[in-house]
Amino acid sequence: MYRAMRQMPAPAGRSGTVDGEAVRRADSDEARSPRDETGNTGSGLLQAALARENLQRAFARVRANKGAAGVDGLDIDQTARHLALAWPGIREQLLAGTYRPSPVRRVTIPKPDGGERELGIPTVTDRLIQQALLQVLQPILDPTFSEHSYGFRPGRRAHDAVLAAQAYVQSGRRIVVDVDLEKFFDRVNHDILMGRLQKRIGDTGVIRLLRAYLDSGIMCDGVVQRRYQGTPQGGPLSPLLANVLLDEVDKELERRGHCFVRYADDCNVYVCSPRSGERVMALLRRLYGRLRLTVNEAKSAVARVFGRKFLGYSFWVAPGGVVKRRVAAKALATFKQRVREMTRSAGGRSLPAAVERLRPYVLGWKAYFGLAQTPAVWRELDKWMRHRLRAIQLKQWKRGPTIYRALCSMGARPAVAQRIAGNSRCWWRNSGMMLHSILDIAWCDRLGLPRLSHHLNSSNRPVRTRTPGGVAGVPSC
């Protein structure tokens, strides 16, 4: 990859670009259709995206993401070797507007609530180009997005969205208009999206390339299927394009003074009465209808906040009327089911190996749901996981004599070891009784099992959140 970058001429004579990023051209507010012309456009943004330093950063990011191969079957290292020779020609095609991306490879993954989610995996070369475009376009487009949008934006994350929602509920808005879009990434209208992009990006070369990626098609069972709508998840540009399309709805909600939080295609509007909620729901149906998007009626509703979930969290009222965060019941059930699957009879592995496999999942879950203000729930989950490990250990020892010898070697009194070994087949019940004193918390710590209740912030400090006016908090009803 480095040899390929060395073959690229340095971008000379450009002004207004620094470190592979470009500013918006001041002489054009709209770009012509990508089919209007061919030949080298002299595109400033496109040249900035293809600058050596920007491509090196993009390739490092693509490598760090460890994505799968696309339809060409080339992984990261194989693509790097291929680009060492092929990149000058690809770069020339990009600048001339004749580059045609490869179709994306269609894969499906199961959803937690059933059904399947469709992903489109571009080739590594196309992911590199998309990432390079993203690094140039995001600094231009992101500042124009609504303050109430939190999904896939630098410096923002799901926790910020949850905190903002909590602030609205604490202010007295106890009715939520919970809107979920039906197969959003598969239903994005290409013409509408390109129209919104042309109003924001005055660069013909970039517009032409973005259209080529939207029209690249999907490879399914060896057949390329043309695509007239949708930006399949899997490419670096899809989240940015989704925010460009949905920002129109955000701005209209802002103009009407609504309190709302949007993360990707999940939008929650907080109001004070069911009647207001119904009016907002009708408004959102109209706004999304203009974008040719459909509201998922099965998952969308106007309801009380405390019966709904948002990004895996739900809210509850503590003594004193303080609204607090907790993990939604569905997310807790999913966590337990996942732990059961990863530790079921340890999968023929030793117990330390099973814990090592489980550890990244538990740590990642803890990092995301650590915002919950329910320390008692964390302690119960810790007890449940330790109980499960003890049961697995007994099951691996199997026979009573083996259990007796193992417990005695760990310092157990012979009478206690004999009593536990006498119930050698009652693994779950046995692991919840006297075995606690032998296979204790320190034993689980030595195995490497993380503690969910360790070093978590469950304070009741008031929540502060940013608003469009830059003032902490929100107005009360």
Protein Blocks (a to p, Z undefined) as FASTA:
>chain_A
ZZmmmmpccdehiahiaehiacddfkbcbdcdfklpgcjehiaklmmmmpmklmmmmmmm
mmmnopacdfkopafklmmmmmmmmmmmmmmmmmnopaccddddddddddfkgpjddddd
ddfklmmmmmmmmmmmmmmmmmmpcfkbcghpehiafklmmmmmmmmmmnopabdcdddd
ehkllmccfklmmmmmmmmmccfklmmmmmmmmmnopaeehiacddfedjdehifklmmm
mmmmmmmmmmmmmmnopacddehjbccdddfbfklmmmmmmmmmmmmmmnopacdfklgc
cddfklcceehiacdddehhiacddddfklmmmmmmmmmmmmgghlopafklmmmmmmmm
mmmmmmmmmmpccfklmmmmmmmmmmmmmmmmmmmnopaklmmmmmmmnopafklmmmmm
mmmmlmmlmmmmmmmmmmgmklmmmnopacfkgopafbfbdcddddfkopgcjddZZ
